[in-house]
């Protein structure tokens, strides 16, 4: 195996060595559930709608949405009324990376 590695182009060796292996398993179950809900919706969702869909309190949803926002999975938009709406940042990339269509 070590010999094969030396036969690969250097750029490929570097890529294999330094790019982290992102896995859907690295997300918590609440994060997976929220991504799944956002993935299956066509319209942006508010905390209240997400709370109703999950059965969790708005505060619980807020904490998990903030984590997903920091990880770069979702975008947050605010209406003039002050209501925050959430959408997936890059639906196609997330779909490929985490195979969300099967959730």
PDB file as gemmi writes it, atoms N, CA and C in Angstrom:
CRYST1    1.000    1.000    1.000  90.00  90.00  90.00 P 1                      
ATOM      1  N   UNK A   1       0.838  -1.201   0.000  1.00  0.00           N  
ATOM      2  CA  UNK A   1       0.000   0.000   0.000  1.00  0.00           C  
ATOM      3  C   UNK A   1       0.879   1.260   0.000  1.00  0.00           C  
ATOM      4  N   UNK A   2       1.946   1.226   0.760  1.00  0.00           N  
ATOM      5  CA  UNK A   2       2.850   2.367   0.828  1.00  0.00           C  
ATOM      6  C   UNK A   2       3.485   2.640  -0.532  1.00  0.00           C  
ATOM      7  N   UNK A   3       3.817   1.555  -1.270  1.00  0.00           N  
ATOM      8  CA  UNK A   3       4.399   1.707  -2.602  1.00  0.00           C  
ATOM      9  C   UNK A   3       3.407   2.355  -3.552  1.00  0.00           C  
ATOM     10  N   UNK A   4       2.139   1.978  -3.460  1.00  0.00           N  
ATOM     11  CA  UNK A   4       1.110   2.564  -4.320  1.00  0.00           C  
ATOM     12  C   UNK A   4       0.978   4.056  -4.050  1.00  0.00           C  
ATOM     13  N   UNK A   5       1.101   4.433  -2.811  1.00  0.00           N  
ATOM     14  CA  UNK A   5       0.978   5.850  -2.453  1.00  0.00           C  
ATOM     15  C   UNK A   5       2.066   6.666  -3.136  1.00  0.00           C  
ATOM     16  N   UNK A   6       3.251   6.130  -3.204  1.00  0.00           N  
ATOM     17  CA  UNK A   6       4.352   6.850  -3.842  1.00  0.00           C  
ATOM     18  C   UNK A   6       4.175   6.941  -5.348  1.00  0.00           C  
ATOM     19  N   UNK A   7       3.384   6.039  -5.939  1.00  0.00           N  
ATOM     20  CA  UNK A   7       3.149   6.070  -7.368  1.00  0.00           C  
ATOM     21  C   UNK A   7       2.102   7.104  -7.764  1.00  0.00           C  
ATOM     22  N   UNK A   8       1.302   7.554  -6.796  1.00  0.00           N  
ATOM     23  CA  UNK A   8       0.276   8.553  -7.080  1.00  0.00           C  
ATOM     24  C   UNK A   8       0.928   9.922  -7.251  1.00  0.00           C  
ATOM     25  N   UNK A   9       0.294  10.787  -8.048  1.00  0.00           N  
ATOM     26  CA  UNK A   9       0.814  12.153  -8.161  1.00  0.00           C  
ATOM     27  C   UNK A   9       0.832  12.822  -6.783  1.00  0.00           C  
ATOM     28  N   UNK A  10       1.786  13.693  -6.576  1.00  0.00           N  
ATOM     29  CA  UNK A  10       1.936  14.369  -5.288  1.00  0.00           C  
ATOM     30  C   UNK A  10       0.669  15.116  -4.889  1.00  0.00           C  
ATOM     31  N   UNK A  11       0.020  15.780  -5.841  1.00  0.00           N  
ATOM     32  CA  UNK A  11      -1.197  16.531  -5.516  1.00  0.00           C  
ATOM     33  C   UNK A  11      -2.279  15.617  -4.962  1.00  0.00           C  
ATOM     34  N   UNK A  12      -2.374  14.399  -5.490  1.00  0.00           N  
ATOM     35  CA  UNK A  12      -3.375  13.456  -5.008  1.00  0.00           C  
ATOM     36  C   UNK A  12      -3.007  12.977  -3.599  1.00  0.00           C  
ATOM     37  N   UNK A  13      -1.722  12.771  -3.347  1.00  0.00           N  
ATOM     38  CA  UNK A  13      -1.278  12.366  -2.016  1.00  0.00           C  
ATOM     39  C   UNK A  13      -1.617  13.443  -0.988  1.00  0.00           C  
ATOM     40  N   UNK A  14      -1.371  14.697  -1.342  1.00  0.00           N  
ATOM     41  CA  UNK A  14      -1.648  15.813  -0.434  1.00  0.00           C  
ATOM     42  C   UNK A  14      -3.140  15.906  -0.168  1.00  0.00           C  
ATOM     43  N   UNK A  15      -3.946  15.785  -1.215  1.00  0.00           N  
ATOM     44  CA  UNK A  15      -5.397  15.851  -1.057  1.00  0.00           C  
ATOM     45  C   UNK A  15      -5.877  14.773  -0.106  1.00  0.00           C  
ATOM     46  N   UNK A  16      -5.406  13.565  -0.286  1.00  0.00           N  
ATOM     47  CA  UNK A  16      -5.831  12.466   0.572  1.00  0.00           C  
ATOM     48  C   UNK A  16      -5.387  12.680   2.010  1.00  0.00           C  
ATOM     49  N   UNK A  17      -4.267  13.339   2.177  1.00  0.00           N  
ATOM     50  CA  UNK A  17      -3.718  13.498   3.509  1.00  0.00           C  
ATOM     51  C   UNK A  17      -4.383  14.636   4.295  1.00  0.00           C  
ATOM     52  N   UNK A  18      -4.757  15.723   3.651  1.00  0.00           N  
ATOM     53  CA  UNK A  18      -5.160  16.926   4.387  1.00  0.00           C  
ATOM     54  C   UNK A  18      -6.650  17.245   4.364  1.00  0.00           C  
ATOM     55  N   UNK A  19      -7.414  16.683   3.455  1.00  0.00           N  
ATOM     56  CA  UNK A  19      -8.846  16.978   3.430  1.00  0.00           C  
ATOM     57  C   UNK A  19      -9.548  16.086   4.443  1.00  0.00           C  
ATOM     58  N   UNK A  20     -10.252  16.689   5.412  1.00  0.00           N  
ATOM     59  CA  UNK A  20     -10.920  15.863   6.415  1.00  0.00           C  
ATOM     60  C   UNK A  20     -12.044  15.049   5.780  1.00  0.00           C  
ATOM     61  N   UNK A  21     -12.315  13.916   6.363  1.00  0.00           N  
ATOM     62  CA  UNK A  21     -13.371  13.045   5.870  1.00  0.00           C  
ATOM     63  C   UNK A  21     -14.674  13.424   6.564  1.00  0.00           C  
ATOM     64  N   UNK A  22     -15.484  14.257   5.929  1.00  0.00           N  
ATOM     65  CA  UNK A  22     -16.745  14.676   6.516  1.00  0.00           C  
ATOM     66  C   UNK A  22     -17.729  13.533   6.434  1.00  0.00           C  
ATOM     67  N   UNK A  23     -18.390  13.295   7.513  1.00  0.00           N  
ATOM     68  CA  UNK A  23     -19.337  12.194   7.562  1.00  0.00           C  
ATOM     69  C   UNK A  23     -20.626  12.684   8.188  1.00  0.00           C  
ATOM     70  N   UNK A  24     -21.722  12.175   7.662  1.00  0.00           N  
ATOM     71  CA  UNK A  24     -23.026  12.508   8.212  1.00  0.00           C  
ATOM     72  C   UNK A  24     -23.103  12.082   9.671  1.00  0.00           C  
ATOM     73  N   UNK A  25     -22.334  11.079  10.042  1.00  0.00           N  
ATOM     74  CA  UNK A  25     -22.340  10.581  11.410  1.00  0.00           C  
ATOM     75  C   UNK A  25     -21.745  11.574  12.399  1.00  0.00           C  
ATOM     76  N   UNK A  26     -21.022  12.587  11.913  1.00  0.00           N  
ATOM     77  CA  UNK A  26     -20.451  13.586  12.802  1.00  0.00           C  
ATOM     78  C   UNK A  26     -21.492  14.581  13.306  1.00  0.00           C  
ATOM     79  N   UNK A  27     -22.664  14.592  12.696  1.00  0.00           N  
ATOM     80  CA  UNK A  27     -23.745  15.466  13.145  1.00  0.00           C  
ATOM     81  C   UNK A  27     -24.535  14.760  14.245  1.00  0.00           C  
ATOM     82  N   UNK A  28     -25.057  15.551  15.187  1.00  0.00           N  
ATOM     83  CA  UNK A  28     -25.905  14.974  16.231  1.00  0.00           C  
ATOM     84  C   UNK A  28     -27.267  14.639  15.631  1.00  0.00           C  
ATOM     85  N   UNK A  29     -28.019  13.813  16.324  1.00  0.00           N  
ATOM     86  CA  UNK A  29     -29.352  13.458  15.826  1.00  0.00           C  
ATOM     87  C   UNK A  29     -30.261  14.677  15.652  1.00  0.00           C  
ATOM     88  N   UNK A  30     -30.279  15.623  16.610  1.00  0.00           N  
ATOM     89  CA  UNK A  30     -31.104  16.823  16.384  1.00  0.00           C  
ATOM     90  C   UNK A  30     -30.664  17.617  15.152  1.00  0.00           C  
ATOM     91  N   UNK A  31     -29.350  17.704  14.911  1.00  0.00           N  
ATOM     92  CA  UNK A  31     -28.858  18.422  13.732  1.00  0.00           C  
ATOM     93  C   UNK A  31     -29.284  17.710  12.455  1.00  0.00           C  
ATOM     94  N   UNK A  32     -29.201  16.386  12.452  1.00  0.00           N  
ATOM     95  CA  UNK A  32     -29.637  15.611  11.287  1.00  0.00           C  
ATOM     96  C   UNK A  32     -31.121  15.828  11.015  1.00  0.00           C  
ATOM     97  N   UNK A  33     -31.898  15.827  12.076  1.00  0.00           N  
ATOM     98  CA  UNK A  33     -33.351  15.999  11.939  1.00  0.00           C  
ATOM     99  C   UNK A  33     -33.673  17.377  11.357  1.00  0.00           C  
ATOM    100  N   UNK A  34     -33.008  18.404  11.859  1.00  0.00           N  
ATOM    101  CA  UNK A  34     -33.250  19.759  11.356  1.00  0.00           C  
ATOM    102  C   UNK A  34     -32.824  19.894   9.899  1.00  0.00           C  
ATOM    103  N   UNK A  35     -31.680  19.330   9.537  1.00  0.00           N  
ATOM    104  CA  UNK A  35     -31.245  19.377   8.143  1.00  0.00           C  
ATOM    105  C   UNK A  35     -32.234  18.647   7.245  1.00  0.00           C  
ATOM    106  N   UNK A  36     -32.735  17.535   7.727  1.00  0.00           N  
ATOM    107  CA  UNK A  36     -33.704  16.766   6.955  1.00  0.00           C  
ATOM    108  C   UNK A  36     -34.988  17.567   6.722  1.00  0.00           C  
ATOM    109  N   UNK A  37     -35.451  18.225   7.757  1.00  0.00           N  
ATOM    110  CA  UNK A  37     -36.668  19.050   7.636  1.00  0.00           C  
ATOM    111  C   UNK A  37     -36.439  20.180   6.641  1.00  0.00           C  
ATOM    112  N   UNK A  38     -35.318  20.887   6.775  1.00  0.00           N  
ATOM    113  CA  UNK A  38     -35.024  21.992   5.856  1.00  0.00           C  
ATOM    114  C   UNK A  38     -34.817  21.488   4.429  1.00  0.00           C  
ATOM    115  N   UNK A  39     -34.226  20.306   4.301  1.00  0.00           N  
ATOM    116  CA  UNK A  39     -33.967  19.741   2.982  1.00  0.00           C  
ATOM    117  C   UNK A  39     -35.274  19.453   2.242  1.00  0.00           C  
ATOM    118  N   UNK A  40     -36.277  19.011   2.970  1.00  0.00           N  
ATOM    119  CA  UNK A  40     -37.532  18.608   2.350  1.00  0.00           C  
ATOM    120  C   UNK A  40     -38.529  19.749   2.169  1.00  0.00           C  
ATOM    121  N   UNK A  41     -38.193  20.937   2.602  1.00  0.00           N  
ATOM    122  CA  UNK A  41     -39.088  22.088   2.471  1.00  0.00           C  
ATOM    123  C   UNK A  41     -38.661  22.974   1.302  1.00  0.00           C  
ATOM    124  N   UNK A  42     -39.634  23.514   0.615  1.00  0.00           N  
ATOM    125  CA  UNK A  42     -39.352  24.434  -0.493  1.00  0.00           C  
ATOM    126  C   UNK A  42     -39.227  25.880  -0.006  1.00  0.00           C  
ATOM    127  N   UNK A  43     -39.907  26.193   1.082  1.00  0.00           N  
ATOM    128  CA  UNK A  43     -39.939  27.556   1.620  1.00  0.00           C  
ATOM    129  C   UNK A  43     -39.051  27.662   2.859  1.00  0.00           C  
ATOM    130  N   UNK A  44     -38.509  28.857   3.127  1.00  0.00           N  
ATOM    131  CA  UNK A  44     -37.766  29.055   4.381  1.00  0.00           C  
ATOM    132  C   UNK A  44     -38.674  28.814   5.583  1.00  0.00           C  
ATOM    133  N   UNK A  45     -38.109  28.337   6.667  1.00  0.00           N  
ATOM    134  CA  UNK A  45     -38.883  28.028   7.867  1.00  0.00           C  
ATOM    135  C   UNK A  45     -38.456  28.905   9.033  1.00  0.00           C  
ATOM    136  N   UNK A  46     -39.410  29.253   9.875  1.00  0.00           N  
ATOM    137  CA  UNK A  46     -39.143  30.036  11.080  1.00  0.00           C  
ATOM    138  C   UNK A  46     -38.921  29.095  12.266  1.00  0.00           C  
ATOM    139  N   UNK A  47     -38.444  29.648  13.369  1.00  0.00           N  
ATOM    140  CA  UNK A  47     -38.287  28.857  14.586  1.00  0.00           C  
ATOM    141  C   UNK A  47     -39.596  28.191  14.976  1.00  0.00           C  
ATOM    142  N   UNK A  48     -40.696  28.942  14.883  1.00  0.00           N  
ATOM    143  CA  UNK A  48     -41.997  28.429  15.303  1.00  0.00           C  
ATOM    144  C   UNK A  48     -42.433  27.229  14.452  1.00  0.00           C  
ATOM    145  N   UNK A  49     -42.274  27.339  13.145  1.00  0.00           N  
ATOM    146  CA  UNK A  49     -42.654  26.236  12.253  1.00  0.00           C  
ATOM    147  C   UNK A  49     -41.779  25.010  12.522  1.00  0.00           C  
ATOM    148  N   UNK A  50     -40.479  25.238  12.681  1.00  0.00           N  
ATOM    149  CA  UNK A  50     -39.559  24.120  12.948  1.00  0.00           C  
ATOM    150  C   UNK A  50     -39.904  23.480  14.295  1.00  0.00           C  
ATOM    151  N   UNK A  51     -40.215  24.302  15.277  1.00  0.00           N  
ATOM    152  CA  UNK A  51     -40.604  23.795  16.588  1.00  0.00           C  
ATOM    153  C   UNK A  51     -41.852  22.921  16.482  1.00  0.00           C  
ATOM    154  N   UNK A  52     -42.828  23.360  15.706  1.00  0.00           N  
ATOM    155  CA  UNK A  52     -44.055  22.573  15.522  1.00  0.00           C  
ATOM    156  C   UNK A  52     -43.773  21.256  14.806  1.00  0.00           C  
ATOM    157  N   UNK A  53     -42.880  21.275  13.825  1.00  0.00           N  
ATOM    158  CA  UNK A  53     -42.560  20.063  13.062  1.00  0.00           C  
ATOM    159  C   UNK A  53     -41.771  19.050  13.892  1.00  0.00           C  
ATOM    160  N   UNK A  54     -40.918  19.537  14.798  1.00  0.00           N  
ATOM    161  CA  UNK A  54     -40.065  18.638  15.574  1.00  0.00           C  
ATOM    162  C   UNK A  54     -40.671  18.251  16.916  1.00  0.00           C  
ATOM    163  N   UNK A  55     -41.546  19.091  17.434  1.00  0.00           N  
ATOM    164  CA  UNK A  55     -42.092  18.844  18.765  1.00  0.00           C  
ATOM    165  C   UNK A  55     -41.175  19.334  19.874  1.00  0.00           C  
ATOM    166  N   UNK A  56     -40.106  20.031  19.512  1.00  0.00           N  
ATOM    167  CA  UNK A  56     -39.170  20.579  20.500  1.00  0.00           C  
ATOM    168  C   UNK A  56     -39.490  22.043  20.762  1.00  0.00           C  
ATOM    169  N   UNK A  57     -39.035  22.538  21.903  1.00  0.00           N  
ATOM    170  CA  UNK A  57     -39.275  23.939  22.237  1.00  0.00           C  
ATOM    171  C   UNK A  57     -38.515  24.846  21.272  1.00  0.00           C  
ATOM    172  N   UNK A  58     -38.960  26.082  21.175  1.00  0.00           N  
ATOM    173  CA  UNK A  58     -38.297  27.055  20.306  1.00  0.00           C  
ATOM    174  C   UNK A  58     -36.850  27.265  20.757  1.00  0.00           C  
ATOM    175  N   UNK A  59     -36.613  27.257  22.081  1.00  0.00           N  
ATOM    176  CA  UNK A  59     -35.241  27.430  22.570  1.00  0.00           C  
ATOM    177  C   UNK A  59     -34.333  26.288  22.141  1.00  0.00           C  
ATOM    178  N   UNK A  60     -34.827  25.069  22.188  1.00  0.00           N  
ATOM    179  CA  UNK A  60     -34.040  23.912  21.748  1.00  0.00           C  
ATOM    180  C   UNK A  60     -33.727  24.024  20.260  1.00  0.00           C  
ATOM    181  N   UNK A  61     -34.730  24.404  19.486  1.00  0.00           N  
ATOM    182  CA  UNK A  61     -34.535  24.584  18.041  1.00  0.00           C  
ATOM    183  C   UNK A  61     -33.518  25.690  17.797  1.00  0.00           C  
ATOM    184  N   UNK A  62     -33.620  26.778  18.528  1.00  0.00           N  
ATOM    185  CA  UNK A  62     -32.709  27.919  18.359  1.00  0.00           C  
ATOM    186  C   UNK A  62     -31.258  27.499  18.602  1.00  0.00           C  
ATOM    187  N   UNK A  63     -31.010  26.740  19.658  1.00  0.00           N  
ATOM    188  CA  UNK A  63     -29.651  26.293  19.974  1.00  0.00           C  
ATOM    189  C   UNK A  63     -29.090  25.453  18.820  1.00  0.00           C  
ATOM    190  N   UNK A  64     -29.872  24.487  18.349  1.00  0.00           N  
ATOM    191  CA  UNK A  64     -29.396  23.614  17.277  1.00  0.00           C  
ATOM    192  C   UNK A  64     -29.258  24.346  15.949  1.00  0.00           C  
ATOM    193  N   UNK A  65     -30.133  25.285  15.672  1.00  0.00           N  
ATOM    194  CA  UNK A  65     -30.025  26.062  14.433  1.00  0.00           C  
ATOM    195  C   UNK A  65     -28.769  26.929  14.462  1.00  0.00           C  
ATOM    196  N   UNK A  66     -28.436  27.480  15.617  1.00  0.00           N  
ATOM    197  CA  UNK A  66     -27.215  28.286  15.734  1.00  0.00           C  
ATOM    198  C   UNK A  66     -25.974  27.429  15.476  1.00  0.00           C  
ATOM    199  N   UNK A  67     -25.993  26.194  15.947  1.00  0.00           N  
ATOM    200  CA  UNK A  67     -24.865  25.287  15.690  1.00  0.00           C  
ATOM    201  C   UNK A  67     -24.754  25.016  14.188  1.00  0.00           C  
ATOM    202  N   UNK A  68     -25.881  24.722  13.536  1.00  0.00           N  
ATOM    203  CA  UNK A  68     -25.859  24.457  12.092  1.00  0.00           C  
ATOM    204  C   UNK A  68     -25.423  25.686  11.306  1.00  0.00           C  
ATOM    205  N   UNK A  69     -25.818  26.860  11.785  1.00  0.00           N  
ATOM    206  CA  UNK A  69     -25.407  28.103  11.129  1.00  0.00           C  
ATOM    207  C   UNK A  69     -23.896  28.284  11.242  1.00  0.00           C  
ATOM    208  N   UNK A  70     -23.334  28.021  12.418  1.00  0.00           N  
ATOM    209  CA  UNK A  70     -21.884  28.141  12.616  1.00  0.00           C  
ATOM    210  C   UNK A  70     -21.118  27.133  11.758  1.00  0.00           C  
ATOM    211  N   UNK A  71     -21.713  25.970  11.538  1.00  0.00           N  
ATOM    212  CA  UNK A  71     -21.077  24.936  10.714  1.00  0.00           C  
ATOM    213  C   UNK A  71     -21.237  25.221   9.221  1.00  0.00           C  
ATOM    214  N   UNK A  72     -22.036  26.246   8.891  1.00  0.00           N  
ATOM    215  CA  UNK A  72     -22.176  26.650   7.495  1.00  0.00           C  
ATOM    216  C   UNK A  72     -23.240  25.902   6.710  1.00  0.00           C  
ATOM    217  N   UNK A  73     -24.116  25.181   7.390  1.00  0.00           N  
ATOM    218  CA  UNK A  73     -25.138  24.409   6.694  1.00  0.00           C  
ATOM    219  C   UNK A  73     -26.363  25.230   6.310  1.00  0.00           C  
ATOM    220  N   UNK A  74     -26.659  26.250   7.093  1.00  0.00           N  
ATOM    221  CA  UNK A  74     -27.888  27.003   6.846  1.00  0.00           C  
ATOM    222  C   UNK A  74     -27.621  28.501   6.754  1.00  0.00           C  
ATOM    223  N   UNK A  75     -28.557  29.171   6.096  1.00  0.00           N  
ATOM    224  CA  UNK A  75     -28.546  30.630   6.024  1.00  0.00           C  
ATOM    225  C   UNK A  75     -29.723  31.147   6.823  1.00  0.00           C  
ATOM    226  N   UNK A  76     -29.507  32.261   7.468  1.00  0.00           N  
ATOM    227  CA  UNK A  76     -30.548  32.901   8.263  1.00  0.00           C  
ATOM    228  C   UNK A  76     -30.929  34.215   7.592  1.00  0.00           C  
ATOM    229  N   UNK A  77     -32.225  34.443   7.448  1.00  0.00           N  
ATOM    230  CA  UNK A  77     -32.738  35.695   6.892  1.00  0.00           C  
ATOM    231  C   UNK A  77     -33.759  36.252   7.869  1.00  0.00           C  
ATOM    232  N   UNK A  78     -33.831  37.576   7.955  1.00  0.00           N  
ATOM    233  CA  UNK A  78     -34.785  38.181   8.870  1.00  0.00           C  
ATOM    234  C   UNK A  78     -35.795  39.019   8.108  1.00  0.00           C  
ATOM    235  N   UNK A  79     -37.070  38.785   8.422  1.00  0.00           N  
ATOM    236  CA  UNK A  79     -38.139  39.584   7.839  1.00  0.00           C  
ATOM    237  C   UNK A  79     -38.184  40.940   8.534  1.00  0.00           C  
ATOM    238  N   UNK A  80     -38.783  41.941   7.900  1.00  0.00           N  
ATOM    239  CA  UNK A  80     -38.914  43.258   8.557  1.00  0.00           C  
ATOM    240  C   UNK A  80     -39.612  43.172   9.918  1.00  0.00           C  
ATOM    241  N   UNK A  81     -40.464  42.164  10.091  1.00  0.00           N  
ATOM    242  CA  UNK A  81     -41.176  42.000  11.362  1.00  0.00           C  
ATOM    243  C   UNK A  81     -40.271  41.436  12.466  1.00  0.00           C  
ATOM    244  N   UNK A  82     -39.041  41.013  12.098  1.00  0.00           N  
ATOM    245  CA  UNK A  82     -38.116  40.466  13.078  1.00  0.00           C  
ATOM    246  C   UNK A  82     -38.112  38.944  13.130  1.00  0.00           C  
ATOM    247  N   UNK A  83     -38.969  38.302  12.345  1.00  0.00           N  
ATOM    248  CA  UNK A  83     -39.021  36.838  12.316  1.00  0.00           C  
ATOM    249  C   UNK A  83     -37.832  36.318  11.512  1.00  0.00           C  
ATOM    250  N   UNK A  84     -37.109  35.358  12.096  1.00  0.00           N  
ATOM    251  CA  UNK A  84     -35.973  34.757  11.399  1.00  0.00           C  
ATOM    252  C   UNK A  84     -36.447  33.561  10.592  1.00  0.00           C  
ATOM    253  N   UNK A  85     -35.936  33.463   9.364  1.00  0.00           N  
ATOM    254  CA  UNK A  85     -36.243  32.345   8.483  1.00  0.00           C  
ATOM    255  C   UNK A  85     -34.950  31.628   8.124  1.00  0.00           C  
ATOM    256  N   UNK A  86     -35.035  30.310   7.952  1.00  0.00           N  
ATOM    257  CA  UNK A  86     -33.853  29.498   7.698  1.00  0.00           C  
ATOM    258  C   UNK A  86     -34.020  28.661   6.437  1.00  0.00           C  
ATOM    259  N   UNK A  87     -32.940  28.568   5.668  1.00  0.00           N  
ATOM    260  CA  UNK A  87     -32.877  27.713   4.479  1.00  0.00           C  
ATOM    261  C   UNK A  87     -31.518  27.026   4.463  1.00  0.00           C  
ATOM    262  N   UNK A  88     -31.433  25.916   3.741  1.00  0.00           N  
ATOM    263  CA  UNK A  88     -30.143  25.253   3.582  1.00  0.00           C  
ATOM    264  C   UNK A  88     -29.228  26.132   2.760  1.00  0.00           C  
ATOM    265  N   UNK A  89     -27.976  26.154   3.099  1.00  0.00           N  
ATOM    266  CA  UNK A  89     -26.985  26.986   2.435  1.00  0.00           C  
ATOM    267  C   UNK A  89     -26.723  26.523   1.007  1.00  0.00           C  
ATOM    268  N   UNK A  90     -26.525  25.236   0.814  1.00  0.00           N  
ATOM    269  CA  UNK A  90     -26.235  24.692  -0.505  1.00  0.00           C  
ATOM    270  C   UNK A  90     -26.873  23.312  -0.587  1.00  0.00           C  
ATOM    271  N   UNK A  91     -28.131  23.271  -0.990  1.00  0.00           N  
ATOM    272  CA  UNK A  91     -28.920  22.048  -0.956  1.00  0.00           C  
ATOM    273  C   UNK A  91     -28.281  20.901  -1.734  1.00  0.00           C  
ATOM    274  N   UNK A  92     -27.781  21.169  -2.920  1.00  0.00           N  
ATOM    275  CA  UNK A  92     -27.208  20.092  -3.739  1.00  0.00           C  
ATOM    276  C   UNK A  92     -25.937  19.525  -3.117  1.00  0.00           C  
ATOM    277  N   UNK A  93     -25.096  20.390  -2.579  1.00  0.00           N  
ATOM    278  CA  UNK A  93     -23.867  19.931  -1.938  1.00  0.00           C  
ATOM    279  C   UNK A  93     -24.197  19.081  -0.713  1.00  0.00           C  
ATOM    280  N   UNK A  94     -25.141  19.539   0.082  1.00  0.00           N  
ATOM    281  CA  UNK A  94     -25.535  18.810   1.282  1.00  0.00           C  
ATOM    282  C   UNK A  94     -26.182  17.481   0.900  1.00  0.00           C  
ATOM    283  N   UNK A  95     -26.970  17.502  -0.158  1.00  0.00           N  
ATOM    284  CA  UNK A  95     -27.622  16.272  -0.623  1.00  0.00           C  
ATOM    285  C   UNK A  95     -26.583  15.226  -0.986  1.00  0.00           C  
ATOM    286  N   UNK A  96     -25.550  15.635  -1.708  1.00  0.00           N  
ATOM    287  CA  UNK A  96     -24.491  14.703  -2.109  1.00  0.00           C  
ATOM    288  C   UNK A  96     -23.658  14.270  -0.911  1.00  0.00           C  
ATOM    289  N   UNK A  97     -23.319  15.226  -0.057  1.00  0.00           N  
ATOM    290  CA  UNK A  97     -22.423  14.941   1.055  1.00  0.00           C  
ATOM    291  C   UNK A  97     -23.063  14.019   2.089  1.00  0.00           C  
ATOM    292  N   UNK A  98     -24.341  14.221   2.350  1.00  0.00           N  
ATOM    293  CA  UNK A  98     -24.980  13.503   3.436  1.00  0.00           C  
ATOM    294  C   UNK A  98     -26.114  12.599   3.007  1.00  0.00           C  
ATOM    295  N   UNK A  99     -26.366  12.531   1.699  1.00  0.00           N  
ATOM    296  CA  UNK A  99     -27.394  11.641   1.166  1.00  0.00           C  
ATOM    297  C   UNK A  99     -28.718  11.837   1.924  1.00  0.00           C  
ATOM    298  N   UNK A 100     -29.136  13.086   2.040  1.00  0.00           N  
ATOM    299  CA  UNK A 100     -30.315  13.402   2.859  1.00  0.00           C  
ATOM    300  C   UNK A 100     -31.624  12.901   2.271  1.00  0.00           C  
ATOM    301  N   UNK A 101     -31.636  12.530   1.013  1.00  0.00           N  
ATOM    302  CA  UNK A 101     -32.898  12.097   0.422  1.00  0.00           C  
ATOM    303  C   UNK A 101     -33.434  10.819   1.066  1.00  0.00           C  
ATOM    304  N   UNK A 102     -32.598  10.063   1.761  1.00  0.00           N  
ATOM    305  CA  UNK A 102     -33.050   8.821   2.366  1.00  0.00           C  
ATOM    306  C   UNK A 102     -33.540   8.986   3.787  1.00  0.00           C  
ATOM    307  N   UNK A 103     -33.451  10.172   4.319  1.00  0.00           N  
ATOM    308  CA  UNK A 103     -33.871  10.401   5.709  1.00  0.00           C  
ATOM    309  C   UNK A 103     -35.382  10.478   5.781  1.00  0.00           C  
TER     310      UNK A 103                                                      
END                                                                             
